[in-house]
Amino acid sequence: MGGFGSGRYPWSSRDTVEDWGYRSFGIKEWVDRGLVRPGHAFTQIWLSKDRRPAASIDVRISTVSPVNRHLAVLLSDRSAVPDRLQAVLKYRAGRGGEELRDIEEAVWLDTKPCGFKGQRLQFICPGCGRRVADLYPDGVHFRCRKCCGLGYRSQRKGREARGLEKAAQIKQQLGGSGDYADPVPERPRGMHQRTYERLCNEGEEAQLPYQDRIMKRLHGFLAKSELVPQTESERPDEEQVMKGVQRALERPELLRRTNRARGRGRTKNRRSPGPPRRRLE
């Protein structure tokens, strides 16, 4: 009976955002560190696996008017159109086989409503104009995930593996160890009862594909031993399966007799291997 991680996984040749080769930067980290303010300049550094500087870019935060300077004379009041923030990136880069060259690129920042009278800063992708939270290197420029053709590592996993991973994350959010086999922890202190019930329901729904497959295999194994009745339903009755497991624990000789009978049938029809082949020297 296959457990977690068994079976064939979907394979994709598309790179993911979690791959080491793609060094990205996010606006959330900049805001948390207090780096996004007009006139401020800093250096974005990426470290290698041995915690040494591997790459870096210079960033300068500035303000710019969204109105074209040639059309600004037509506005009676320029204060009606506020200036916007932009991040000016300076770095050296080059494609494979080419020499490094100096690149300067401006990325606009925009605000998005969040929560109660709150705002959240986001990048505007220079390639497609979408609002995104992270930018990734695409050749010699920085673009969003879709412009770079990147996927997520979870997209390479099957439905069952994604469900068990989500259930483990929910248990870890509730204060558990994060193991999918552990029971659901009790409600943490300070969490609303409605939120706790919602997370528990989401964790149970995420585990359903894996539990259904295990229940089907267990029902088929017990049905061959005539411990549970045969059924054509896609979802076998869980109560009947558990009763069959209880009968198998009480009378394990039924399973042993079935295994011996199946073993005799396989050896009887097995072809003789014949004489050993002579080794060529």
C-alpha positions as CSV (number, residue, x, y, z in Angstrom):
1,M,0.0,0.0,0.0
2,G,1.5,3.3,-1.1
3,G,2.1,6.0,1.5
4,F,2.8,9.7,1.3
5,G,5.2,10.4,-1.6
6,S,4.6,7.2,-3.5
7,G,3.4,7.1,-7.1
8,R,4.3,9.1,-10.1
9,Y,4.8,12.8,-9.8
10,P,3.9,15.3,-12.6
11,W,7.1,16.4,-14.3
12,S,7.7,19.8,-15.8
13,S,10.7,21.3,-17.4
14,R,9.7,24.9,-16.4
15,D,11.8,26.5,-13.7
16,T,10.3,27.5,-10.4
17,V,10.6,30.6,-8.3
18,E,12.2,28.5,-5.5
19,D,15.1,27.5,-7.7
20,W,18.5,28.7,-6.5
21,G,19.5,30.3,-9.8
22,Y,16.8,32.9,-9.7
23,R,17.7,35.8,-7.3
24,S,14.6,37.8,-6.6
25,F,13.7,40.7,-4.4
26,G,10.4,41.7,-2.9
27,I,8.7,44.9,-1.9
28,K,7.6,43.5,1.4
29,E,11.1,43.0,2.6
30,W,12.0,46.6,1.6
31,V,9.0,48.0,3.5
32,D,9.7,45.9,6.6
33,R,13.3,47.2,6.7
34,G,12.1,50.8,6.2
35,L,14.0,51.2,2.9
36,V,11.2,52.7,0.8
37,R,11.4,56.4,1.3
38,P,12.2,59.1,-1.2
39,G,15.9,59.9,-1.6
40,H,17.0,56.7,0.1
41,A,19.7,54.6,-1.5
42,F,20.7,51.1,-0.5
43,T,22.3,47.9,-2.0
44,Q,20.4,44.6,-2.5
45,I,22.8,41.8,-1.8
46,W,22.2,38.0,-2.5
47,L,24.3,35.5,-0.5
48,S,25.6,32.2,-1.7
49,K,25.1,28.8,0.1
50,D,28.2,29.5,2.2
51,R,26.8,32.9,3.2
52,R,29.1,35.0,1.0
53,P,28.1,37.8,-1.2
54,A,27.3,36.4,-4.7
55,A,25.5,39.3,-6.5
56,S,24.2,42.8,-5.8
57,I,22.4,45.7,-7.3
58,D,22.2,49.4,-6.3
59,V,18.7,50.8,-5.6
60,R,17.6,54.4,-5.3
61,I,14.1,55.4,-4.3
62,S,12.9,58.6,-5.9
63,T,9.7,60.4,-6.9
64,V,8.6,61.1,-10.5
65,S,5.5,62.8,-12.0
66,P,3.2,60.4,-13.9
67,V,2.4,63.3,-16.3
68,N,4.5,63.8,-19.4
69,R,6.6,67.0,-19.0
70,H,5.5,68.3,-22.4
71,L,1.8,68.0,-21.3
72,A,2.3,69.3,-17.8
73,V,1.8,72.9,-19.1
74,L,-1.8,72.1,-20.0
75,L,-2.6,71.3,-16.3
76,S,-3.9,74.2,-14.3
77,D,-3.0,72.6,-11.0
78,R,-0.2,70.1,-11.0
79,S,-0.9,69.2,-7.4
80,A,-4.0,67.4,-8.6
81,V,-1.8,64.6,-9.9
82,P,0.6,63.5,-7.1
83,D,4.1,62.2,-7.8
84,R,4.7,58.5,-7.8
85,L,7.5,56.5,-6.2
86,Q,10.0,54.6,-8.4
87,A,12.9,52.3,-7.7
88,V,15.9,53.0,-9.9
89,L,18.0,49.8,-10.3
90,K,21.7,50.0,-11.3
91,Y,23.8,46.9,-11.9
92,R,26.1,45.1,-14.3
93,A,24.8,42.1,-16.3
94,G,25.2,40.3,-19.5
95,R,23.8,37.3,-21.4
96,G,25.7,34.1,-21.8
97,G,28.9,34.7,-23.8
98,E,28.6,38.5,-23.7
99,E,30.5,41.1,-21.8
100,L,29.0,42.7,-18.7
101,R,27.4,46.1,-19.3
102,D,26.0,48.8,-17.1
103,I,22.2,48.8,-16.9
104,E,19.9,51.3,-15.3
105,E,16.2,50.6,-15.1
106,A,13.4,52.3,-13.3
107,V,10.5,50.3,-11.7
108,W,7.4,52.1,-10.6
109,L,5.8,51.5,-7.3
110,D,2.0,51.7,-6.8
111,T,-0.3,51.3,-3.8
112,K,-3.1,48.9,-3.4
113,P,-6.0,49.2,-0.8
114,C,-5.5,46.7,2.0
115,G,-7.6,46.0,5.1
116,F,-9.3,48.9,6.8
117,K,-8.0,52.2,5.3
118,G,-4.7,50.5,4.7
119,Q,-2.4,50.5,1.7
120,R,0.1,48.0,0.3
121,L,3.0,48.9,-1.9
122,Q,3.6,46.8,-5.0
123,F,5.9,46.8,-8.0
124,I,4.6,47.5,-11.5
125,C,6.2,45.0,-13.8
126,P,8.1,46.9,-16.6
127,G,7.3,44.1,-19.0
128,C,3.5,43.6,-18.7
129,G,2.4,46.4,-16.3
130,R,0.9,44.0,-13.7
131,R,1.1,44.8,-10.0
132,V,3.4,42.2,-8.3
133,A,5.2,41.8,-5.0
134,D,8.4,40.2,-6.4
135,L,10.6,40.6,-9.4
136,Y,12.9,38.0,-10.9
137,P,15.9,38.2,-13.3
138,D,14.9,37.6,-17.0
139,G,18.1,37.8,-18.9
140,V,19.5,41.2,-18.1
141,H,16.3,42.7,-16.8
142,F,14.0,42.2,-13.8
143,R,10.4,41.1,-14.6
144,C,7.5,39.4,-12.9
145,R,7.0,35.7,-12.6
146,K,4.8,35.4,-15.7
147,C,7.1,37.4,-17.9
148,C,10.0,35.1,-16.8
149,G,7.9,31.9,-17.4
150,L,8.4,30.6,-13.9
151,G,6.1,28.3,-12.0
152,Y,5.8,27.1,-8.4
153,R,7.4,24.0,-7.0
154,S,4.0,22.9,-5.7
155,Q,2.8,22.7,-9.3
156,R,5.1,19.7,-9.8
157,K,3.4,17.8,-7.1
158,G,0.2,15.7,-7.3
159,R,-3.1,16.6,-5.8
160,E,-2.6,14.4,-2.7
161,A,0.9,15.7,-2.0
162,R,-0.3,19.3,-2.2
163,G,-3.2,18.5,0.1
164,L,-1.0,16.9,2.7
165,E,1.4,19.8,2.5
166,K,-1.4,22.3,3.1
167,A,-2.7,20.3,6.0
168,A,0.7,20.2,7.6
169,Q,1.0,24.0,7.2
170,I,-2.3,24.5,8.9
171,K,-1.3,22.3,11.8
172,Q,2.0,24.3,12.1
173,Q,-0.1,27.5,12.0
174,L,-2.1,26.2,14.9
175,G,1.1,25.6,17.0
176,G,1.8,22.0,16.0
177,S,5.0,20.4,14.7
178,G,3.9,20.6,11.0
179,D,3.7,16.8,10.5
180,Y,0.7,15.7,8.4
181,A,0.4,12.6,10.6
182,D,0.1,14.5,13.9
183,P,-3.4,15.3,15.3
184,V,-4.9,18.7,15.0
185,P,-3.6,21.0,17.9
186,E,-6.0,22.7,20.2
187,R,-7.1,26.3,19.6
188,P,-4.2,28.7,20.3
189,R,-4.7,31.4,22.8
190,G,-6.0,34.6,21.2
191,M,-7.4,32.9,18.1
192,H,-11.2,33.3,17.4
193,Q,-13.2,30.1,17.5
194,R,-14.6,30.8,14.0
195,T,-11.1,31.1,12.6
196,Y,-10.0,27.9,14.3
197,E,-13.0,26.0,12.9
198,R,-12.3,27.3,9.4
199,L,-8.7,26.2,9.5
200,C,-9.7,22.8,10.8
201,N,-12.2,22.3,8.0
202,E,-9.7,23.4,5.4
203,G,-7.2,20.9,6.8
204,E,-9.7,18.1,6.7
205,E,-10.7,18.9,3.1
206,A,-7.1,19.0,2.0
207,Q,-6.5,15.5,3.3
208,L,-9.6,13.9,1.7
209,P,-7.9,12.9,-1.6
210,Y,-5.1,11.0,0.2
211,Q,-7.6,9.4,2.7
212,D,-9.9,8.3,-0.1
213,R,-7.1,6.5,-2.0
214,I,-5.9,4.7,1.2
215,M,-9.5,3.7,2.0
216,K,-10.1,2.3,-1.5
217,R,-6.9,0.2,-1.3
218,L,-7.7,-1.0,2.1
219,H,-11.2,-1.9,1.1
220,G,-10.0,-3.8,-1.9
221,F,-7.5,-5.8,0.2
222,L,-10.1,-6.7,2.8
223,A,-12.7,-7.6,0.1
224,K,-10.3,-10.2,-1.4
225,S,-10.3,-11.9,2.1
226,E,-14.1,-11.6,2.2
227,L,-13.9,-9.5,5.3
228,V,-15.9,-6.7,3.8
229,P,-18.6,-7.0,1.0
230,Q,-17.7,-6.0,-2.5
231,T,-19.0,-2.6,-3.6
232,E,-18.9,-0.6,-6.9
233,S,-19.1,2.8,-5.2
234,E,-16.2,5.2,-5.7
235,R,-16.1,5.9,-1.9
236,P,-16.3,2.8,0.2
237,D,-18.1,3.0,3.5
238,E,-15.6,3.9,6.2
239,E,-17.5,2.2,8.9
240,Q,-17.5,-1.2,7.0
241,V,-13.8,-0.8,6.3
242,M,-13.0,-0.2,10.0
243,K,-15.1,-3.3,11.0
244,G,-13.1,-5.3,8.4
245,V,-9.9,-4.2,9.9
246,Q,-11.1,-5.1,13.4
247,R,-12.0,-8.6,12.1
248,A,-8.6,-9.0,10.5
249,L,-6.9,-8.1,13.8
250,E,-9.1,-10.6,15.7
251,R,-8.6,-13.4,13.1
252,P,-5.3,-12.8,11.3
253,E,-5.4,-16.4,10.0
254,L,-7.9,-15.3,7.3
255,L,-5.4,-13.0,5.8
256,R,-2.6,-15.5,6.0
257,R,-4.6,-18.2,4.3
258,T,-5.5,-15.8,1.5
259,N,-1.8,-14.9,1.1
260,R,-0.7,-18.6,0.9
261,A,-3.4,-19.3,-1.7
262,R,-2.4,-16.4,-3.9
263,G,1.3,-17.4,-3.5
264,R,0.6,-21.0,-4.6
265,G,-1.3,-19.8,-7.7
266,R,1.6,-17.5,-8.7
267,T,4.3,-20.2,-8.3
268,K,2.2,-22.8,-10.2
269,N,1.9,-20.7,-13.4
270,R,5.4,-19.3,-13.2
271,R,7.7,-20.3,-16.1
272,S,10.9,-22.3,-15.4
273,P,14.0,-20.1,-15.6
274,G,15.8,-22.9,-17.5
275,P,19.5,-23.7,-17.3
276,P,21.9,-20.9,-16.6
277,R,23.4,-19.1,-19.5
278,R,27.1,-19.7,-20.3
279,R,29.2,-16.6,-19.7
280,L,31.1,-15.4,-22.8
281,E,34.7,-14.5,-22.2
